[in-house]
Amino acid sequence: MRTLFRSCMAILVLPLLAACQAAFFRTVNTGQHGIEASTHTYSAEHRLALDVYRPRQADRPLPVALFFYGGSWRNGERGDYAFVGRQLAANGVLTVIADYRKYPAGKFPNFEFDAAAAARWTVDHAADFGGDARRIFLMGHSAGAHIAALLATDAKYLASQRLKPTDFAGAIGLAGPYDFLPLTDPALIEVFGSRDEWPASQPVRFVDGDEPPFLIVQGDRDRVVQPRNAVSLVNALEHANVPVTFRRYPNAGHFRVLAALRFTSLAPTLADVLTFVRSTPPATP
């Protein structure tokens, strides 16, 4: 796995980068057995579905992770992240991995309303799969961490589904962009629209004390999303007296933080996520 990371970091030609990404997902999704997913439509209007990964046995209602994947708000498929669902389910966490509209159909804030709809579905159906609706955690990696964090900080998206941030037990962000203005990348400007719309996309701007507890995980060698994003959000949460756990990994980059959910020797991501989920009290909506 370490060899794969080094090879990918050295690739600058886009077709080769796409091949490397495919190799990454093949690697992390290999060798997991015994946890199967069921697929469900949560937005017929936009033809969006999610996969539910259920632990084989449970003698009590389980905590739930609603996971949003990354891909610069332009790429990604829920099936690529089966390893996240299987690994968390194998450790007693009912896991939901949702697709959402991506650019160009998913120009901001469309994907955020999709995520809110997925959250509504998860609240309504968690018990059907043995989950505890009071112990649902909004979770994501990279762009997906941004989506989860904005759901948990800007209440208007969940309000569109008759929910609020404190209906959720917590939020978990892995290597996420939370404070990334000004935009200079033309691809991101396409996603987030005119300059006047940019501030509404920043989770740090909406922290006001009505958020659930947060776990923020960040690799210090991240060259895709600068670590200052995590620091900025942690500072905002602490200033608003929101419980926040900050984990910084000194030798981890952007994808290593994610892959460590599958290959635990790479970083303590899985252990930190499980500790947070198991120790955080249920929501009190």
C-alpha positions as CSV (number, residue, x, y, z in Angstrom):
1,M,0.0,0.0,0.0
2,R,2.8,2.4,0.8
3,T,4.4,1.6,-2.6
4,L,1.1,2.4,-4.3
5,F,0.9,5.8,-2.5
6,R,4.4,6.8,-3.6
7,S,3.7,5.8,-7.2
8,C,0.5,7.8,-7.3
9,M,2.1,10.9,-5.8
10,A,4.7,10.8,-8.6
11,I,2.1,10.7,-11.4
12,L,1.3,14.0,-13.1
13,V,-0.3,12.8,-16.4
14,L,-4.1,12.7,-16.0
15,P,-4.8,9.4,-17.8
16,L,-2.2,7.7,-15.6
17,L,-3.6,9.4,-12.5
18,A,-7.0,7.9,-13.4
19,A,-5.4,4.5,-13.7
20,C,-3.7,5.0,-10.4
21,Q,-7.0,6.0,-8.7
22,A,-8.6,2.8,-10.1
23,A,-5.7,0.8,-8.7
24,F,-6.1,2.5,-5.3
25,F,-9.8,1.5,-5.0
26,R,-9.1,-2.1,-6.2
27,T,-6.5,-2.4,-3.5
28,V,-8.5,-1.0,-0.6
29,N,-11.6,-3.1,-1.7
30,T,-9.7,-6.4,-1.9
31,G,-9.9,-9.1,0.7
32,Q,-13.0,-8.0,2.7
33,H,-15.7,-10.7,3.1
34,G,-18.8,-11.3,5.1
35,I,-20.4,-7.8,5.0
36,E,-22.9,-7.3,2.2
37,A,-24.7,-4.1,1.2
38,S,-28.3,-3.4,0.3
39,T,-29.0,-0.6,-2.1
40,H,-31.9,1.9,-1.7
41,T,-33.2,4.9,-3.6
42,Y,-33.4,8.0,-1.4
43,S,-34.2,10.6,-4.1
44,A,-36.2,9.3,-7.0
45,E,-36.3,12.8,-8.5
46,H,-32.6,12.9,-9.0
47,R,-32.1,9.1,-9.3
48,L,-29.8,9.0,-6.2
49,A,-29.2,5.9,-4.1
50,L,-27.3,4.7,-1.1
51,D,-25.8,1.5,0.2
52,V,-26.4,0.2,3.7
53,Y,-23.7,-2.0,5.3
54,R,-25.1,-3.9,8.2
55,P,-23.1,-5.9,10.9
56,R,-23.9,-9.6,10.9
57,Q,-25.0,-9.7,14.5
58,A,-26.1,-7.2,17.0
59,D,-27.8,-7.5,20.3
60,R,-28.7,-3.8,20.7
61,P,-29.3,-0.8,18.4
62,L,-26.1,0.2,16.6
63,P,-24.4,3.5,16.0
64,V,-24.8,4.7,12.5
65,A,-22.3,6.5,10.1
66,L,-23.7,8.3,7.1
67,F,-20.6,8.7,4.9
68,F,-20.1,11.1,2.0
69,Y,-17.1,10.4,-0.3
70,G,-14.7,12.9,-1.8
71,G,-13.8,13.7,-5.4
72,S,-13.6,17.5,-5.6
73,W,-17.5,17.6,-5.8
74,R,-17.0,16.3,-9.4
75,N,-16.2,12.6,-9.2
76,G,-16.8,9.5,-7.2
77,E,-19.2,6.6,-6.8
78,R,-20.5,5.0,-3.7
79,G,-19.3,1.6,-4.8
80,D,-15.7,2.7,-4.7
81,Y,-16.0,3.2,-0.9
82,A,-17.4,-0.2,-0.1
83,F,-14.3,-0.8,2.0
84,V,-15.4,2.0,4.4
85,G,-18.8,0.5,4.8
86,R,-17.5,-3.0,5.3
87,Q,-14.8,-2.0,7.8
88,L,-17.0,0.1,9.9
89,A,-19.8,-2.5,9.9
90,A,-17.3,-5.2,10.9
91,N,-16.6,-3.1,13.9
92,G,-20.2,-2.6,14.9
93,V,-21.2,0.5,13.1
94,L,-24.1,0.4,10.7
95,T,-22.9,2.4,7.7
96,V,-24.7,4.3,4.9
97,I,-22.7,5.5,1.9
98,A,-24.7,7.9,-0.3
99,D,-24.2,9.2,-3.8
100,Y,-25.0,12.8,-4.5
101,R,-25.2,15.0,-7.5
102,K,-21.8,16.1,-8.7
103,Y,-20.8,18.9,-11.1
104,P,-22.3,19.9,-13.4
105,A,-25.7,18.7,-12.1
106,G,-24.4,19.1,-8.5
107,K,-23.2,22.7,-8.6
108,F,-23.3,24.2,-5.1
109,P,-25.5,24.0,-3.1
110,N,-27.4,21.1,-4.9
111,F,-25.2,18.4,-3.4
112,E,-25.8,19.8,0.1
113,F,-29.5,19.4,-0.3
114,D,-28.9,15.9,-1.6
115,A,-26.9,15.1,1.6
116,A,-29.7,16.5,3.7
117,A,-32.2,14.2,1.9
118,A,-29.8,11.2,2.6
119,A,-29.7,12.3,6.3
120,R,-33.5,12.3,6.3
121,W,-33.6,8.8,4.9
122,T,-31.1,7.6,7.4
123,V,-33.0,9.0,10.3
124,D,-36.2,7.4,9.1
125,H,-34.8,4.0,8.2
126,A,-31.9,3.4,10.7
127,A,-34.1,1.3,12.9
128,D,-35.1,-0.9,10.0
129,F,-31.4,-2.2,9.8
130,G,-30.8,-2.3,13.6
131,G,-29.4,1.2,13.9
132,D,-30.1,3.8,16.6
133,A,-31.5,7.0,15.1
134,R,-30.2,9.0,18.1
135,R,-26.6,7.9,17.3
136,I,-26.2,8.9,13.7
137,F,-22.8,10.5,12.8
138,L,-22.4,12.6,9.7
139,M,-19.1,11.6,8.2
140,G,-17.0,12.2,5.1
141,H,-13.6,12.4,3.5
142,S,-12.2,15.3,1.5
143,A,-15.1,17.0,-0.4
144,G,-17.4,14.6,1.5
145,A,-16.0,15.9,4.8
146,H,-16.9,19.4,3.6
147,I,-20.5,18.2,2.8
148,A,-20.8,16.6,6.3
149,A,-19.4,19.6,8.1
150,L,-21.6,22.1,6.3
151,L,-24.7,20.0,7.1
152,A,-23.6,20.1,10.8
153,T,-22.9,23.9,10.8
154,D,-25.3,25.6,8.4
155,A,-28.7,24.5,9.7
156,K,-30.7,25.5,6.6
157,Y,-29.9,22.3,4.7
158,L,-31.2,19.9,7.3
159,A,-34.1,22.3,8.0
160,S,-35.3,21.6,4.5
161,Q,-35.8,18.0,5.7
162,R,-37.3,19.0,9.1
163,L,-34.1,18.2,10.9
164,K,-31.4,20.2,12.7
165,P,-27.7,19.5,13.4
166,T,-28.3,18.5,17.0
167,D,-30.6,15.7,15.9
168,F,-27.2,13.9,15.1
169,A,-24.8,12.5,17.6
170,G,-21.8,13.9,15.9
171,A,-19.8,14.8,12.8
172,I,-16.6,13.3,11.6
173,G,-14.3,15.0,9.0
174,L,-11.4,13.2,7.4
175,A,-9.0,15.5,5.5
176,G,-11.7,18.0,4.7
177,P,-11.8,21.5,3.3
178,Y,-13.6,23.8,5.7
179,D,-12.1,27.2,5.1
180,F,-10.7,27.4,1.6
181,L,-11.3,30.9,0.2
182,P,-10.4,32.5,-2.0
183,L,-11.0,30.1,-4.9
184,T,-8.3,30.2,-7.6
185,D,-8.8,26.8,-9.3
186,P,-11.1,27.2,-12.3
187,A,-12.6,23.8,-11.7
188,L,-13.7,24.8,-8.2
189,I,-15.0,28.1,-9.4
190,E,-17.3,26.2,-11.7
191,V,-18.6,24.1,-8.8
192,F,-19.1,27.0,-6.4
193,G,-20.3,29.7,-8.8
194,S,-19.9,33.5,-8.5
195,R,-17.7,35.1,-5.9
196,D,-20.8,36.3,-4.0
197,E,-21.8,32.7,-3.4
198,W,-18.5,31.6,-2.1
199,P,-18.9,32.5,1.6
200,A,-22.0,30.3,1.9
201,S,-19.9,27.3,1.1
202,Q,-17.5,27.6,4.1
203,P,-18.4,25.6,7.2
204,V,-16.3,27.8,9.5
205,R,-18.6,30.7,8.8
206,F,-21.6,29.0,10.4
207,V,-20.2,27.7,13.6
208,D,-22.4,29.3,16.3
209,G,-22.7,26.8,19.1
210,D,-25.7,24.7,17.9
211,E,-23.5,22.0,16.4
212,P,-23.1,18.3,17.5
213,P,-19.7,17.1,18.7
214,F,-17.0,16.9,16.0
215,L,-14.0,14.6,15.3
216,I,-11.5,16.2,12.9
217,V,-8.8,14.0,11.5
218,Q,-6.0,15.6,9.5
219,G,-2.7,14.4,8.0
220,D,0.1,16.9,8.3
221,R,1.5,15.9,4.9
222,D,-1.7,16.6,3.1
223,R,-1.0,18.4,-0.2
224,V,-4.5,18.2,-1.5
225,V,-6.3,20.0,1.3
226,Q,-4.1,22.2,3.4
227,P,-4.1,21.3,7.1
228,R,-4.9,24.9,8.0
229,N,-8.5,24.0,7.0
230,A,-8.8,21.6,9.9
231,V,-7.1,24.0,12.3
232,S,-9.5,26.8,11.4
233,L,-12.6,24.7,11.9
234,V,-11.3,23.3,15.3
235,N,-10.6,26.9,16.4
236,A,-14.1,28.0,15.4
237,L,-15.7,25.0,17.2
238,E,-13.6,25.6,20.4
239,H,-14.5,29.3,20.4
240,A,-18.2,28.4,20.2
241,N,-17.8,25.8,23.0
242,V,-18.7,22.9,20.7
243,P,-17.0,19.6,21.8
244,V,-14.3,18.8,19.3
245,T,-11.6,16.1,19.1
246,F,-8.7,16.9,16.9
247,R,-6.4,14.2,15.6
248,R,-3.3,15.2,13.6
249,Y,-1.2,12.5,12.0
250,P,2.4,13.6,11.4
251,N,3.3,11.3,8.5
252,A,-0.1,11.0,6.7
253,G,-1.2,12.6,3.5
254,H,-4.6,13.1,2.0
255,F,-5.4,9.6,0.9
256,R,-3.5,7.8,3.6
257,V,-5.9,9.1,6.2
258,L,-8.7,7.4,4.2
259,A,-6.9,4.2,3.3
260,A,-6.1,3.7,7.0
261,L,-9.7,2.8,7.6
262,R,-8.9,-0.3,5.6
263,F,-5.2,-0.8,6.3
264,T,-4.9,0.2,10.0
265,S,-1.1,0.2,10.1
266,L,-1.1,3.3,7.9
267,A,-2.6,5.6,10.6
268,P,-4.9,5.4,13.6
269,T,-8.0,6.6,11.6
270,L,-10.2,3.6,12.3
271,A,-9.3,3.5,16.0
272,D,-10.0,7.2,16.4
273,V,-13.3,7.0,14.6
274,L,-14.5,4.0,16.6
275,T,-13.4,5.7,19.9
276,F,-15.3,8.8,19.0
277,V,-18.4,6.9,17.9
278,R,-18.5,4.7,21.0
279,S,-17.8,7.4,23.5
280,T,-20.1,10.1,22.2
281,P,-23.5,10.2,23.9
282,P,-26.7,10.0,21.8
283,A,-28.3,13.1,20.4
284,T,-31.1,14.6,22.4
285,P,-33.4,16.1,19.7
